[in-house]
Amino acid sequence: MGHLGFSKEEVFKALAKRLHKNPVGAPYSETLMKILKTLYTEQEAEIGSKFPGGFVTIDKLSAATGIETTELKEYLENMANKGLVIDAVRKGETYYMLTPTVVGFFEYTFMRVDPNLPLKDLAELFEAYHHEPGVPEEFFGSPTKMFRALPYEEAIADEVKTEIVSFERATEIVKTAGGGALTLCYCRHQQEHLGKTCQVNAPVEDICISLGGAADWLIRRGFARPATVDELLEVLAKSKELGLVHSVDNVQNKPAYICNCCGCCCGVLRAINEHQVMSIEPSSFILSIEEVKCIGCGSCVKRCQVHALSLVEQEPGNPKSKKAVLNKDQCLGCGVCVSACKKDALSLVKRGTTPNVPKDKKEQMNLIAQEKGRL
């Protein structure tokens, strides 16, 4: 396959430029180039650089790349097995899409153990890239968020329980999907390769949930295993025991993922904790504290994954007067803290503002692209 006179460096720069055209792009840096050169062969990078937007047929891609369809299909098959291309069958015809950065090849790289990849090196490169200027903002800073917090239903105050809608019920989302798939937590897996362990001892295996077509694709490509509704509900229950945040695709219809996130490992929550980027759409609920019941024990403060709670002395100089105080701008409305309170001083109540939840993935991506001037 020829490169029309382009050097290897130019081919990979063209791939980086193409990836940055996605709604959630890839700011250029030398670290990104090292990542791409590790994941892609030069031939794969050239194909990726010429991918049209969205899902396309192999004939359209063949016209864009100048590669005959039989040869091109072999490349695409290898790329899909590495999570660099997503393929889907619609009405008997296969369509292909270049995998974006998020949700995309960053996650797929660590969704399984691949002996063909230098995972420790990639973990270090991903860690460095995620902390480079502009990257957290590119991934998570748009007004329309990629992810949304789901509330613990039992944490909602009795007087507003009837106000929770179906797309905010984690159990309802799983039941409606009729099952899905389970995979490694790519964030904790990456952190393991950095020599770090989860501070809340959350598991790495069988903890991240995928649903619908995303689950089908991940299973088919060996990134995940099939899971029944009951298995997925068990994962949700276990995650609540550990105090993990349910983070779902920020769409009303057919979400593809429910992650169970900790603030020490999760890339989305770490964007809040380490970069002050509000990376996740809060639920339509917010924490309410009954000050009279609060004894200032600090259990809720320790439980919160995004440090939205603190203990503050109500009487200066009197440590015994400490009460839990909420940073409303940082509260996800997840309810993780509620289960930690032994005095029933905490509950979730209806938020004064309505969350920004797009109807579906297409609307979500269009909104993000508009917000970044990429339409």
N, C-alpha and C positions, 0 to 999 in steps of 0.2 A: 504494500500500500504506500503510495507516494505521499510526500508532504509538501508538494508544490513549492519547493525551495525553502520552506520554513525550517528553522533550527528546532531542536528539541525544546529549548527554552521558550521559544516563541509559541510552540504548540501548547505547552502547559500554561503560558500566560493567556492564550486564547481560551483555554478551558476555564481558567479563573474568571476571566471577563464574562464568559457565558453564564457561569454559576451566579455571578453577581446581578444578572438580569432577572433572576427569580424574585418573587415578592419578598421572600426571606433570602437575602443574598449572601455573599462571601467577600467581605472587605479584603483587598489585596494586601499581602505581606509575604515576607520570605518564609515565615512559618507555614502559611497556607501552601506555598509552593512545595515545601518539603512534604506536607501531608499528601498533596495530590500526586507527587512523584512516587510516594510509597504505595498508594492505593491503586493508581492507574498505570498501565503500561503506556508507552508513547502512542501506540496505535489506538488504544482506548481513549486516551486524552484527546486525540484528534477527532474521533467520532463524537465524543462528548461536547467538544467545542462547537460542533456544527448542528447540534440538536435544536430543532425548532421548539417553541414553547408548548407546554402541555403534552398530552398524549398524541402520538402520531403513528401512522401505519409504517410498515417496513418499506413500502414503496416510496413514501414521501421522504423517509430518512435516507433511502438509497439515492434519491435524486439530490438530497442536500450534501451527501458525503462523496458521491461518485463511486460508491462501492456496490458491486453486484449483490443482489439480495441473499444468495446462498452463503457467500462469504460473510456478509454483514450479520446474518442471523447467528453465526458461530460466535462472532465478537459479542453480540448482544446477550447471548446465553451466558457467556463467561462473566460479563459485566453484571448481569442480574444475579448470578450466584454469589457475587461479591457485594451486592447491595448498591451498585453504582447505577443501575437501571431498574426501573419498575415496569413489569409487563402485565397486561390485563387483557382478557378475552371479552369482546363485546360482539354479540350476534355472530359468533363463529370466526371473527377476525381478531388477530392479536395487535394490540397497540402498545407503544413503548413511550416511556417518559424518563428523561434524565433525572436521577435522584438529586434532590436539593441538599443543602447542608442540614437544615432543621425543618421538620422532622425528616431525617434522611440518612446520608452515609455516616454522619457522626454517630448516630444511634446504632445503625446496623452493624458498624464495625465491632461494637462491643456487645451485641446481642447474643453472641455465641463465642465459643473458643475456636479460633481458626489458627491451626498450626502453620499455615502459610503466611501469616502476617506477623510482623514484629510488634506485638501488642504493647510491650513496655515502651518502646520508642514512640508509638502512636499515642499512647496515653500521655506521655510527656509533651508531645507536640500539641495535642488537643488542649491540654491544660494551659499551655503557654498561649495558644491562639485565643482561647476563650477569655483571657485576661488582657488581650491587647486593646489599645484605645479604639473605641468605636464598635468593637465586635459585640459586646453585650447589648448595646443599643440597637445594632442591626438585627440581632436575633430576636430581641424581646421588647424593644422600646416603642413599637408602633402603638397608636391609640387602640387599634383593634388587636387583641392579644391572640396568640396561638393557643394558649392553654387557659383553663378556667378551674377554679376551686369548686369542689362539690362539698356541701355541708354534711356533717354527720347528722343523720335525720333525728336521732334520739337526743341530740343537743339542742334542738329547736324548741323554744318555749311553747307550751301547750296552746296558748292563745293564737299563735300564728302557724301552727303545724299545717293547717289546711291551705296555706298560701304557697307551699312548695310545689313547683310544677314538675312535670315528669322528667324533663331534661336536666333537672337538678337532683334527681334521685339515683344514686349510684346503683342500687339494687334493681331499680326499674330499667335502667339502661342495659344492664347485663341480661335481665330476663327478656327484654324486647329483642335483643340481639340473638337470643337462643343459644348462647355459648360463644366460644371464641378460641383464643390461644393464650398461652403463657410463655414468657421468655425471661431471660436474664435481665436484671436491672442493669442497663448499660452504664449508668452513672456510677453505681457501686462497683461494677466490674472494672471500669476504668480506674477508679480510686484504688482498688486492690493492686493494680499494676504500678501504682505510684507508692505502694507500701503503706497505704492508709486503710483504716477500718472505720466502719460506720459507728458513730457515737451513740446511736440508739440500738445497735445490734440488729438492724433490719437485715433480712436475708438478701442474697444476691440472686438466687435461683427461684424460678416460678413465682415471680412477684409482679411483673409488669403485664398488664392485660391488653390484648388487642382484640378487635371486634370486626365483624363484617368482612368486606373485601380485603382489608389490611391483614386480618388474621389469616385468611385463605392464602394470601401471597406469602406471608412470613412462614407459614407451615410448608408450603410448596417449595420454598427456597431453603428450608432447613434452618431458619432463624428462630423458630418457635415450635411448640408442640400443641396439639389440639387439647382443648379443655371444655368440660361441660359447664352448664349453668351453675350447678352445685359447687364445682371446684372453684369457679370464679367468685362465687359468693363467700366461700371459705377464705379466699385471699383477701377480700374486702374486710371480713371480720377480723382476720389476723392483723391486718394493717391498722385497724382501729385500736386493737390491743397495744400495738407498738407506738401509737400516736403519729402515724404517717398521714400526710396530706393527700387526699384523693385529687389528682390533677387530670382533667379530661380535656379532649379536644374542645376548643371554644366554639362549638356549633350546636344548634338545636337538634338537628336530624342526623342520625347515623354517625355518631362519633367513632373514630377509629381506635382510640387508645384511652385507657385509664391507667395512669401511673400512680404509684404509692410512694410518696416522696419524703425525704428527710432533708433538713436544711444544711447538713454537713456534706452531702454527696451530690444531691440533685442539682444539675446545671441551671434549671429554671429558678429554684429557690435560692441558689447561691448568687444569682444575679441580683436578687434583692439584698441579701445579707452582705455581699462583698462589693457590689457596684452601685447600690441604691437605685437600681432600675426596677420599676414595678412591672415584673415580667409576666404576671398572671392576673387574669380577670377575677376579681373577688366574686363570691357567691352573692345572692340577693339578700343575704343575712349578715348581721354583724354582732359582735359580742356585746352583751350587756352584763354589767357587774353590779350586784346588790351589795353596796358598800357596808351595810349593817351586818351582813352575814360573813363578809370577807375577814379573815383573821391574819392576813399577810404572811401566810406560810411559804409562798413562793412556788408552790407546785405547778401552777398554771404558767408561771414565767419560764420554768425549766422545760415545760412541755411544748411551748410555742416554737414552731420551726422557723419563724421569720422574725423573732425578737420584737413582736408587736406589744408585748406586755413588760412592765417593769414594776418594781416595788418602790413606793414613794412614801416618805414620812409625812403624815398629815399634820403632825405637830413637830416643827423643826427641833432637832436635838433629842427626840424621843423615838428610839428604834421600835418600841412596842406599838407605835401608832401607824406602822407601815400598812399600806393597802395596795392591792393590785390596781394599776392604772393602764389604760389602753391607748395606744397610738392608733387612732381610727384610720389614718391614712395608710397604715401598713397592715391592718387586719384583713385577712383573706376570707373571713366568715366560714372557716372550715370546721370549727367545733372541736379541734384537737384538744384544746385546753380545757374544755368543759368537763371531760371525763376525769381529769386530774383533780378536780375540786371536790373535797370530801364534805364541804359545808353547803353544797348546792347554791353557791353564790353566783354561779355563771350560767348563762343560757344564750342562745342565739335568737335575736329578734329581727324583724324586717328592716332592711336597710332603707334609707331615705331616697336613694337613687337606684335606678334600674340598670343592671349589668348590660354591657354591650355584647350581645350574643348573636352572631350571624346565623342565618337560617341553615346554611350548609357550607361545605368546604369551598365550593366555587365562590360563593359570596364572600367568605372569609378572605380568601386569597386575593380577590378583586379589590376588596377594601384596603388590605395591606399594601397592595401594589399602587393603588391610588394615593394612599397616604405618603408613599415614597416617591411619587412621580414616575412610576414605571409602567404606566398604562398609556 
